[in-house]
């Protein structure tokens, strides 16, 4: 009986003891960093560009009042010059290839129609560009980025609501360059850019809305990790 009681006590102590902590892997360290509160501290100043594997620009338009039709552009080249100590002085330039428009299960010929004169007219206007001219911080991790959007040969101001999602200076053996991530949203009236085809008549929803809402999710890579 005494031996049985001693065995039970030992098992109880083992169950209550904390498990030994394993050394985190590089991937686990990145995951832990990403889950922490975003901080711009430690992010190096310099030039950043989009990581195309982790970048998407999607947009929605109202279709007949029945759905918010969603599509995206696949070829986006954004360049950011950033000094984390002075984020309001950052500059952003973006180029988008309209031919990279990706449509959900498009009917035959639909992509060609959208690239034609009534819509994007991609032959005449092969680039969509955005160049920032004002950055206003609105919170610890948010800002309004205003710039000139050139679409369909027309240039108009557009403002993006941007959220900084986090980043790091690099990780030896895993990701040797600085990496930062952002989410951004915005809207525009396509008629302002000379694309008015199919806008519903006043008081109806028969067509495709003038209002276009868009969202950008991106990661950008920057300066190489400095040797410690």
C-alpha positions in Angstrom: 0.0 0.0 0.0 2.8 2.4 0.9 4.5 1.7 -2.5 1.2 2.4 -4.3 0.7 5.7 -2.5 4.3 6.8 -3.4 3.7 5.9 -7.1 0.4 7.9 -7.2 2.2 10.9 -5.6 5.0 10.7 -8.2 2.5 10.6 -11.1 0.6 13.6 -9.7 3.8 15.7 -9.4 4.7 14.8 -13.0 1.3 15.8 -14.3 1.5 19.2 -12.5 5.0 20.0 -13.5 5.4 22.4 -16.5 6.6 20.8 -19.8 10.1 21.7 -20.8 10.2 24.6 -23.3 11.4 23.8 -26.8 13.7 26.1 -28.7 11.5 27.9 -31.2 12.3 27.4 -34.9 12.8 30.3 -37.3 9.3 29.9 -38.7 7.8 29.8 -35.2 9.7 33.0 -34.3 8.3 34.7 -37.4 4.8 33.5 -36.4 5.2 34.9 -32.9 6.5 38.2 -34.3 3.5 38.5 -36.7 1.0 37.9 -33.9 2.5 40.6 -31.7 1.3 44.2 -31.7 2.6 45.8 -34.9 5.7 47.9 -34.3 7.7 49.9 -36.8 10.7 50.0 -34.4 13.6 48.1 -35.8 12.4 48.3 -39.4 15.3 49.7 -41.4 14.9 52.8 -43.6 15.3 52.4 -47.3 13.7 51.3 -50.5 10.9 48.6 -50.5 9.2 46.8 -53.3 6.2 44.5 -53.6 6.6 40.8 -53.0 4.3 39.6 -55.8 3.6 36.3 -54.1 2.0 38.1 -51.2 0.3 41.0 -53.0 -3.3 41.3 -54.3 -5.4 44.2 -55.5 -9.1 43.3 -55.6 -12.1 45.6 -56.5 -15.8 45.3 -56.4 -18.7 46.9 -58.3 -22.4 46.5 -57.8 -23.9 44.4 -60.5 -27.7 44.9 -61.2 -28.1 45.5 -57.5 -27.8 41.7 -57.0 -24.2 41.2 -56.1 -20.8 42.9 -55.6 -18.9 41.6 -58.5 -15.2 41.0 -57.5 -12.1 40.8 -59.6 -8.4 41.5 -59.2 -5.2 42.6 -60.9 -2.3 40.2 -60.7 0.6 42.4 -61.9 1.4 45.2 -59.5 4.7 46.9 -59.0 4.8 49.2 -56.0 7.9 51.0 -54.7 8.0 52.6 -51.3 10.8 54.8 -49.9 10.4 54.7 -46.1 12.1 56.1 -43.0 10.3 54.6 -40.0 11.3 57.6 -37.9 9.4 59.9 -40.3 6.6 57.9 -41.9 4.8 61.0 -43.1 7.8 61.7 -45.4 7.4 58.3 -47.2 6.8 58.2 -50.9 4.9 55.5 -52.8 4.7 54.8 -56.6 2.5 52.0 -58.0 2.2 50.6 -61.5 -0.6 48.1 -62.5 -0.9 46.3 -65.8 -4.6 46.4 -66.8 -4.0 43.3 -69.0 -3.4 41.3 -65.8 -7.1 41.7 -64.8 -8.2 38.3 -63.4 -11.9 37.5 -63.7 -13.9 34.8 -62.0 -15.0 32.3 -64.6 -15.3 34.9 -67.4 -17.6 34.2 -70.4 -15.7 33.8 -73.7 -14.5 37.2 -74.9 -15.3 39.0 -71.7 -11.7 39.9 -70.8 -11.1 41.2 -74.3 -14.3 43.3 -74.1 -13.1 44.9 -70.8 -9.7 45.7 -72.4 -11.5 47.5 -75.2 -12.3 51.1 -75.8 -15.5 51.2 -73.7 -13.7 50.1 -70.6 -10.0 50.0 -69.8 -8.8 50.6 -73.4 -5.6 48.9 -72.4 -4.0 49.3 -75.9 -4.1 53.1 -75.6 -3.5 53.2 -71.8 -1.2 50.2 -70.9 -0.5 51.3 -67.3 -2.5 52.3 -64.3 -0.3 54.4 -62.0 -0.5 55.9 -58.5 2.0 58.5 -57.1 1.6 59.6 -53.5 1.9 63.3 -52.6 0.7 63.4 -49.0 0.8 61.0 -46.1 -1.1 61.8 -42.9 -0.7 59.5 -39.9 -4.1 58.8 -38.3 -3.1 56.4 -35.5 -0.3 54.3 -34.2 -0.5 51.9 -37.2 -2.7 53.8 -39.6 -2.4 56.6 -42.2 -4.2 58.3 -45.1 -2.1 58.2 -48.3 -3.3 60.7 -50.9 -1.9 60.7 -54.4 -2.6 61.0 -58.1 -4.2 58.0 -59.8 -3.9 57.8 -63.6 -6.5 55.5 -65.1 -7.8 55.4 -68.6 -5.5 58.4 -69.4 -7.2 60.6 -66.7 -5.4 61.7 -63.5 -7.4 62.4 -60.4 -6.6 62.4 -56.6 -7.4 59.3 -54.7 -6.9 58.6 -50.9 -6.0 55.2 -49.4 -6.8 54.3 -45.8 -3.7 52.3 -44.9 -2.9 50.0 -42.0 0.6 48.8 -41.1 0.4 45.2 -40.2 3.9 44.7 -38.9 7.3 43.7 -40.2 10.9 42.7 -39.3 14.4 43.6 -40.3 15.1 40.2 -41.7 15.9 36.7 -40.4 19.1 34.9 -41.0 18.6 31.6 -42.8 14.9 32.3 -43.3 14.2 35.7 -44.9 17.4 37.7 -45.4 15.7 41.0 -46.3 13.5 43.3 -44.3 9.8 42.6 -44.7 6.7 44.8 -44.0 3.0 44.3 -44.6 0.1 46.7 -45.3 -3.6 46.6 -45.9 -5.3 49.5 -47.7 -8.8 50.4 -48.9 -10.2 53.1 -51.1 -12.9 54.0 -53.6 -13.4 56.0 -56.8 -16.0 56.9 -59.3 -15.1 55.3 -62.6 -17.0 58.0 -64.6 -14.4 60.5 -63.2 -11.9 58.6 -65.3 -13.9 58.4 -68.5 -15.2 54.9 -68.0 -19.0 55.5 -67.9 -20.2 52.6 -70.0 -23.0 50.6 -68.4 -23.7 52.9 -65.4 -27.3 52.5 -64.4 -29.8 55.2 -65.2 -30.8 57.4 -62.2 -33.2 55.5 -60.0 -32.3 52.1 -61.3 -29.7 49.4 -60.7 -29.7 48.0 -64.2 -26.0 48.0 -65.0 -22.7 48.2 -63.3 -22.2 50.8 -60.5 -20.2 54.0 -61.0 -18.7 53.4 -57.5 -15.7 51.1 -57.3 -14.4 49.9 -54.0 -10.9 48.4 -53.8 -8.7 46.7 -51.3 -4.9 46.1 -51.4 -3.1 43.4 -49.3 0.6 43.5 -49.7 4.0 42.5 -48.3 7.1 44.4 -49.3 10.7 43.5 -49.1 13.5 45.9 -48.4 17.1 46.3 -47.3 19.2 43.2 -46.6 19.6 42.1 -43.1 22.8 43.5 -41.6 25.3 41.1 -40.1 25.3 41.3 -36.3 
